[in-house]
Amino acid sequence: MSVTCSYCYERGHNRLGCPKRKKHCEENPDSYEAHAMKGEKEGRMRAVAKRSCTYCETQGHNRRSCQTLKDDKALVLKKNKEYRNHFIEKLSANGLGPGALVTYGAHEVHSSRRNDESIWDKNVTMVLASICWTELDFLQAPVIQPNGEMMQNSYRFIGRRLVQGRVLKTMGWNHESEESTPYWGRYRLEPAQNSLQTLTAYDVSCIMPDELPVSFERNGGQGDMKILAPSFRKWTLPEKYENKLTSNLISVFNFEPKANATSYEKVQLAPAGTGAWLYPDRDRCVKAWEEWQKKRREA
């Protein structure tokens, strides 16, 4: 249902945007209506001047018109495109292109049983079919902190879904023992034939440790993966993901806070004290870190 103007009584606009009223005021600048419109304009200007942006925390505009937010979004999108293209090239170069035949260990071994059991006691063979485009972003990339140390993102991002494959074969599942074990004592269930199974960044890091470094040593009880038949074909990014940020990026950079979000969840992510900005804008992070170090020395 469209709005009705209270001045000309036509539909499709209100009194503030009425073209007939505006024309009347221009032709009759000393009229009551002209003075009323001038007062409305001044009132809106005062309201805008007092308005404070929840993202950059400056006055004179709101979040919707914030240029800083628009610039940050554009930068993060650009850098994520660069990282995504780099990463899928590395996948193919390492033999993890479409159609690659891989196997991964699926038996979860408790630390008390590592001498008697192996993660490969249960394993799944599958052919790679797709990439989890909604999860792939530069937050999982290895970055160097301003102090020169490698920043490990593994604990936060290494468990993310990365690649999906069609199951061809499973080995090691004993259905009788699985059925007799209480549900709270079971681990990975046997995947169905031809079902889509997900490999996490931690699984893929077995093949690409330089691209997905982990901050802890594998101890025989954690995920492992092998390539049985490599594929060096290239992955093709679906058009619908070309200019789309992942939900992880949107959340980490506070681009689209929820209605009940706190002020901390709305404000621009500070470059100091977080590694999120290191990949898209390293200079910003280094500058903020140097200023922070300077304040510490002066304190």
N, C-alpha and C positions, 0 to 999 in steps of 0.2 A: 504494500500500500504506500503510494508516494505522498510526500508532504504537500500541504496547501499553504500558499503565501497569504499572510494576514493583511497584506497591503493591496495587492492586485487580485487576490483570490484565485490565481491560476495555480495549477498543480506542477510539481517538479522542482520547486525551490522554496526557500523560506524568505522572511522579511529582510534578513540581513543580506541575502544575495539577490534581491529582486532587481532586475535590470530597469524596470519602469520607475521604481522608486529612486534608483541611482540617477537616472536621466532627469527626473523631476528636480532632484536636489542640485544637480549641476546647472540646470536652467534657472533655478530659484534659490540662490545661495543664502538669501536672508530669510527664507521661510522657516516655519517651525520644524518641518520635516528635515530640512538641511541641518539645522542645529542639533536635532535629535540624532541624526546619523553621525555627525561629528563627535558627539559625546559617546556614542557606542564604539566608534573607532578608537578613541582615546582610552576608553575602558578596557578594550581588548589589548591595547598596547601595554597598559599598566599590568594587566594579568600575565602577559607573556614575559614582561621584564622580571616579574617575581617568580616565574616558573623555573624549576630546577630539574635538570636532567638526571635521571637515576643511573645513567651509565657513566658519563664523564663528570658528573657532579658540578657542572657549571650552570649559571642562570641564563635565561633568555631563550631557552628552547626546551623541548621535551625529548623523550627517548625516540619517538617516531621520526623526528627530524634531525636527530643527532648525526652530524657529519663524522665525528670521531668513530661512532659505532659503524657507520657505513664503510669508512676507510679500513677499520679493523677486520670487518667481515670480508671485504674484497681482498685484503692481504692474506688472510688465513685460507680463503678459497684458492687463491693463486698458488700459494706454497703447497697446499695439499694436492693440487693437480700435479705439480712438479714431483712431489714425493710419490704419488700413486703411479705415475708413469715410470719413475725410476724403479719402484719396487716390483711392478709386474714384469719389467724387463729382466730384473735379477731372478725372478721366479723362473722365467723361460730359460735364461742362461744357465741356471743350475739344474735343468732337466725337469722342472715342475710346471711345464706348460700343459695346455688342455690335452687330455688323453694319456697323461703319464700314469704308469702303473706303480702304485706304492703299497707298502704294508706298514702297519704300526702295531706296537705292542699294547695290548689292552688289559693285561692282568695287573691289577693294583697290588703291589707287594708291600706288606707291612715290614717295618725295619727289623722286627724280630725274626722274620722268615727269609731274609735275603740270601742266606747261605743255602737254602733248600728250594727256593722258588725263583723264577725269572719272570720279568715283565712280558717275555715272549711266550710264556706258557699259554697265553691266549693272544691271538693276533687276527687282524682283519686285513684283507687284501681288497683294494678298490682302485678304480680309475678316476682320475681327477676330472670333474665336470664343470665346476663354476667357482667363482671367487665371491666371498661375502663382502660385496662392495659397500654395504652400510656400516661395516666395521673397519675398513681399511683407511687409515689416516696416519699423519706424521707423528702422532703422540706415541707410537711404538718405535719411532726411529731412535738410534743411538745418537746422543748429542754430548758435546764437551761443555762442561760448566765454565763460568768465567774464571774459576780458580784452577782450571786445567784438568780437573778430574772428570772421568766419564760419569754421566748421569744415567743411572739404571732405572728404566721405567718398567722393568719386568714384573714387579710385584703387582702393579696396577693394571697393566695392559697385556701381559704375556698370555693370559688366559682367554683372550678374545677370539671369537670365531674368525677364521681366515680363509680357508679353502674347503670346498665340499666335494665329495666323491661318491660314486655309485659302488655299493658293496658287491664284490664278485665272489668272495670266499671268506669263511670264518673257520678258525681252528681253536680247539682247546676247551670249548664249553662242555661241561658235563651236566646235561639237563636234569638227571636224577639228583645229583648233589645240590644243584641250584634250587630245585624245588623243595628240598628238605631243609634248606638253610633259611632262617627267618629273614624277612625282607630287610631288616636293619643291618644284617650281616653280609648282604650281597653288594657287589660292586657294579662294574659295567655289565649291563645285560647284553646278550648276544644280538647284534643288529640284524635286521631282516635282509634277505637277499634282494638286491637291486634298490635298497633304500638309500637315501642320501644321508651320509655321515659327515660330520664336521671335523676338520683338523684345526687345532688352535695355533696361535702364534708360537706357543711353546713346542708343539710338535714340529712345526716347520723349522724352528731354530736348530733342530738336529742337522738339517741339511744346509741352512744358511746362518751360521752362528755370528758372522760379522754384521749381518743386516738385522738380526734379532738377538742381540746378546742378552744373556741372563746373568743375574748377579749371584748365582749360587751354582755349585757343582752338581751334576747329575750323579745320583748315588745308586742307580740300579733299580730303584723302586718308583721312578718317575718316567713320564712318557718318552718313547723312542720311536723313530721312524726310519724307513729305508726306501730307496728307489729300486724297483725291480726292472722297470723298463722306462727310460727317460723320454720325455717329449720336449722338444725345443721350440715348439710352435708358440706364437704370441697370443696373449689374452686380448680380447676386445672389450673395451669398456662400453656398456649399454648407454645410449644417449641420455636416458632419464637421470643418470648419476653424474653427468658431465659437470653440471654447475650446482651440485648439491653438497652441502656439508653433512658430515656424519653427526648422529645424535651425541656422540662423545665430544666432538669439537664444540657443538652448540652449548653443551652443558658446562664443559671446562672453562670456556671463555665467557660464560654468562651472556650469550647473545640473545637468548629467548627465555627469560626466566618465567616460572610459573606464576599464576595469579597470587598465590600465597607465599611467594619467595621473600626472603629477608633482604635487607639492604645490601648485605654482603654478597648475596647471590645475584644481585642486579648490577652492581658496580663493575666498571672495567677491571679486568684481571691485572693485578699489579705485576710489573715485569720482574721486580726483586722478590726473592723468596719462593719463586715457582719456576719450574723448568719448561712450562708450556710455551712460553714466548721464545725460547732459545732457537727453535727451528725456524719459525716464520720471520723473526726479527731479532737476530742475535745482537745487533748493535744496541738496541733498546735495553736488552737484558744486561749487557756488559756495562753500559752507562749507569743504569740503576744500581748495579752491584758495586761499582766504584764509588758512587755517591753514598751508599750505605756504609761502605768501609771507611770512608772519610768521616762520616758522622760518628762512627764508633771510636775512631782515633781521637776525635775532638772531645768526646764525652768524658 
